[in-house]
């Protein structure tokens, strides 16, 4: 594989390290005033699943990192992740789900399921978005992609790409490690498992959140 590809490139069901991830969030309605936020929080002991019809993102970057936190028993835990970043993104028909096993007093599994951006004309919108992803399946298309960039050199010239982004401040990433970047990425038919998401702004149109007894996931 060439270390650099110019123009539109399309891969189906490609390896995780070569495919960016789709938007998700462990919180409901993130709308923080800052731009790119440091992922310095301790991740929960539960991963979550996200399905979406389409993600269109600008100034895509991806690099390896570690999400640290605790498991549901309170023990220290660490997860190898592929961090994907976008300066801005729109997401159509997003579904997010997380299952909490054996909730105290109820002693049953409880699923939280969130839907948003169901109208293609009014999608979910995010800026300065970073995602810690463990697994991804999607169809992906990139514009002006560079593969094999040092993670510490991800950010492009502000003159050429004024909104470009690099490694998220505060993350556990090796600046000399493998990374990739592209001017634009389009993903369709996305299925993702993730540990964390941060964003500068995150607007969920037509938000619907429901709790279900038992296991009810997006995929």
C-alpha positions as CSV (number, residue, x, y, z in Angstrom):
1,X,0.0,0.0,0.0
2,X,1.3,3.4,-0.8
3,X,2.1,5.7,2.1
4,X,0.2,8.5,0.4
5,X,-2.9,8.5,-1.7
6,X,-4.2,11.6,-3.5
7,X,-7.8,12.1,-4.6
8,X,-10.9,10.1,-3.6
9,X,-10.2,6.6,-2.3
10,X,-12.9,4.1,-1.3
11,X,-12.4,1.0,0.9
12,X,-15.1,-1.4,2.1
13,X,-14.8,-3.1,5.5
14,X,-11.2,-2.0,5.8
15,X,-9.0,-2.5,8.8
16,X,-9.7,-0.4,11.9
17,X,-6.4,1.5,11.8
18,X,-7.2,2.7,8.3
19,X,-10.8,3.7,8.8
20,X,-12.0,6.8,10.7
21,X,-14.8,6.4,13.2
22,X,-18.3,7.8,13.4
23,X,-19.6,10.2,16.0
24,X,-20.9,9.0,19.3
25,X,-21.2,10.5,22.8
26,X,-21.5,9.0,26.3
27,X,-23.3,12.1,27.5
28,X,-26.6,13.6,26.2
29,X,-26.2,17.0,24.4
30,X,-22.6,18.0,24.8
31,X,-22.4,21.8,24.3
32,X,-19.2,23.1,25.9
33,X,-17.8,26.5,25.2
34,X,-14.2,25.4,24.5
35,X,-12.8,24.2,21.3
36,X,-10.9,20.9,21.3
37,X,-11.2,19.4,24.8
38,X,-8.6,17.4,26.6
39,X,-9.6,13.8,27.1
40,X,-8.2,13.8,30.6
41,X,-11.3,12.3,32.2
42,X,-11.5,8.7,33.5
43,X,-13.5,6.6,31.1
44,X,-16.4,4.5,32.4
45,X,-16.4,0.8,32.7
46,X,-18.9,0.5,29.8
47,X,-18.3,0.8,26.1
48,X,-21.2,1.9,24.0
49,X,-22.4,1.2,20.5
50,X,-23.3,3.7,17.7
51,X,-24.9,3.1,14.3
52,X,-25.4,5.8,11.7
53,X,-26.4,6.0,8.1
54,X,-23.8,8.7,7.1
55,X,-21.0,10.8,8.6
56,X,-19.4,13.6,6.7
57,X,-16.3,15.1,8.4
58,X,-13.8,17.8,7.7
59,X,-10.0,17.8,8.6
60,X,-9.9,14.2,9.6
61,X,-7.1,12.8,11.7
62,X,-6.5,9.4,13.3
63,X,-3.9,8.0,15.7
64,X,-3.4,5.4,18.4
65,X,-3.9,6.1,22.1
66,X,-5.0,4.6,25.4
67,X,-8.3,5.3,27.2
68,X,-7.8,4.8,31.0
69,X,-10.4,4.5,33.7
70,X,-12.0,1.8,35.9
71,X,-14.2,-1.2,35.2
72,X,-17.6,-1.7,36.8
73,X,-16.0,-3.4,39.8
74,X,-13.8,-0.3,40.5
75,X,-10.6,-1.8,39.3
76,X,-8.2,0.2,37.2
77,X,-8.6,-0.4,33.4
78,X,-7.0,0.7,30.2
79,X,-8.1,0.3,26.6
80,X,-6.2,0.6,23.4
81,X,-8.1,2.9,21.1
82,X,-8.0,4.5,17.7
83,X,-8.7,8.2,18.2
84,X,-10.5,9.8,15.2
85,X,-10.8,13.6,15.1
86,X,-12.8,16.0,12.9
87,X,-12.8,19.8,12.9
88,X,-16.5,19.6,12.0
89,X,-18.9,16.8,11.2
90,X,-22.6,16.1,10.3
91,X,-24.2,12.8,11.1
92,X,-27.4,11.4,9.7
93,X,-29.7,9.0,11.6
94,X,-27.6,8.4,14.6
95,X,-28.4,5.7,17.2
96,X,-26.4,5.2,20.4
97,X,-26.9,2.5,23.0
98,X,-25.3,1.4,26.2
99,X,-26.3,-1.6,28.4
100,X,-25.8,-1.5,32.2
101,X,-25.8,-5.1,33.6
102,X,-27.7,-6.1,36.7
103,X,-28.7,-2.6,37.9
104,X,-28.9,-2.6,41.8
105,X,-32.3,-3.1,43.4
106,X,-33.8,-3.9,40.0
107,X,-31.4,-6.8,39.4
108,X,-32.0,-6.5,35.6
109,X,-30.0,-5.3,32.6
110,X,-31.1,-1.8,31.6
111,X,-30.4,-0.4,28.1
112,X,-30.2,3.3,27.3
113,X,-30.9,4.1,23.7
114,X,-30.6,7.5,22.0
115,X,-31.7,8.5,18.5
116,X,-31.1,11.8,16.8
117,X,-30.6,13.4,13.3
118,X,-33.3,11.2,11.7
119,X,-34.2,13.9,9.2
120,X,-31.4,14.0,6.4
121,X,-32.1,17.7,6.1
122,X,-31.5,18.3,9.8
123,X,-28.6,16.1,10.8
124,X,-26.5,16.0,14.0
125,X,-23.7,18.6,14.0
126,X,-20.4,18.6,15.9
127,X,-17.2,20.7,16.0
128,X,-13.8,19.7,17.3
129,X,-14.9,16.1,17.6
130,X,-12.6,13.3,19.0
131,X,-13.7,9.7,19.4
132,X,-11.9,6.8,21.2
133,X,-12.9,3.8,19.1
134,X,-12.4,0.1,19.8
135,X,-14.2,-1.4,16.8
136,X,-15.6,-0.1,13.5
137,X,-17.3,-1.4,10.3
138,X,-18.2,1.1,7.6
139,X,-17.8,2.1,3.9
140,X,-15.4,5.0,3.8
141,X,-14.2,7.6,1.2
142,X,-11.4,10.0,1.8
143,X,-10.1,13.1,0.0
144,X,-6.4,13.9,-0.1
145,X,-5.4,11.3,2.5
146,X,-1.9,11.0,3.9
147,X,-1.2,7.6,5.5
148,X,1.9,7.1,7.7
149,X,2.2,10.6,9.1
150,X,3.9,11.0,12.5
151,X,1.1,11.7,15.0
152,X,2.8,14.8,16.3
153,X,2.8,16.3,12.7
154,X,-0.9,15.7,12.0
155,X,-2.0,19.3,12.0
156,X,-1.7,21.0,8.6
157,X,-0.5,24.5,7.8
158,X,-3.0,27.0,9.1
159,X,-2.6,28.9,5.8
160,X,-3.7,25.8,3.8
161,X,-6.2,24.3,6.3
162,X,-7.1,27.0,9.0
163,X,-9.4,24.6,10.9
164,X,-7.1,21.6,10.8
165,X,-6.6,19.7,14.1
166,X,-3.9,17.4,15.6
167,X,-3.4,15.2,18.6
168,X,-6.0,16.1,21.2
169,X,-4.3,17.8,24.2
170,X,-4.1,15.6,27.3
171,X,-4.4,12.2,25.4
172,X,-2.1,9.2,25.9
173,X,-0.6,9.3,22.4
174,X,3.0,8.9,21.0
175,X,3.8,11.9,18.9
176,X,6.2,9.7,16.8
177,X,3.6,7.0,16.3
178,X,1.7,6.0,13.2
179,X,-1.2,8.4,12.1
180,X,-3.1,9.5,9.1
181,X,-5.0,12.6,8.0
182,X,-7.4,13.7,5.2
183,X,-9.1,16.9,4.1
184,X,-12.5,15.2,4.2
185,X,-14.0,11.8,5.1
186,X,-17.4,10.3,4.3
187,X,-18.6,7.1,6.0
188,X,-21.8,5.2,5.3
189,X,-23.5,2.3,7.0
190,X,-21.4,2.7,10.2
191,X,-21.3,0.3,13.1
192,X,-19.0,1.3,16.0
193,X,-18.0,0.4,19.5
194,X,-16.4,3.2,21.5
195,X,-15.1,4.1,25.0
196,X,-15.3,7.9,24.9
197,X,-16.2,11.1,22.8
198,X,-15.4,14.7,23.4
199,X,-16.5,17.7,21.3
200,X,-16.4,21.5,21.3
201,X,-20.1,21.6,20.3
202,X,-22.5,18.8,19.7
203,X,-26.0,19.5,18.5
204,X,-28.5,16.6,18.5
205,X,-31.5,17.4,16.4
206,X,-34.8,15.6,17.1
207,X,-33.3,13.9,20.2
208,X,-35.1,10.9,21.6
209,X,-33.8,9.0,24.7
210,X,-35.4,5.9,26.1
211,X,-34.6,3.3,28.8
212,X,-35.4,-0.3,28.1
213,X,-35.5,-3.4,30.4
214,X,-33.1,-6.0,29.0
215,X,-30.6,-5.7,26.2
216,X,-31.7,-3.4,23.4
217,X,-28.8,-2.1,21.3
218,X,-28.3,-0.2,18.0
219,X,-26.7,-3.3,16.4
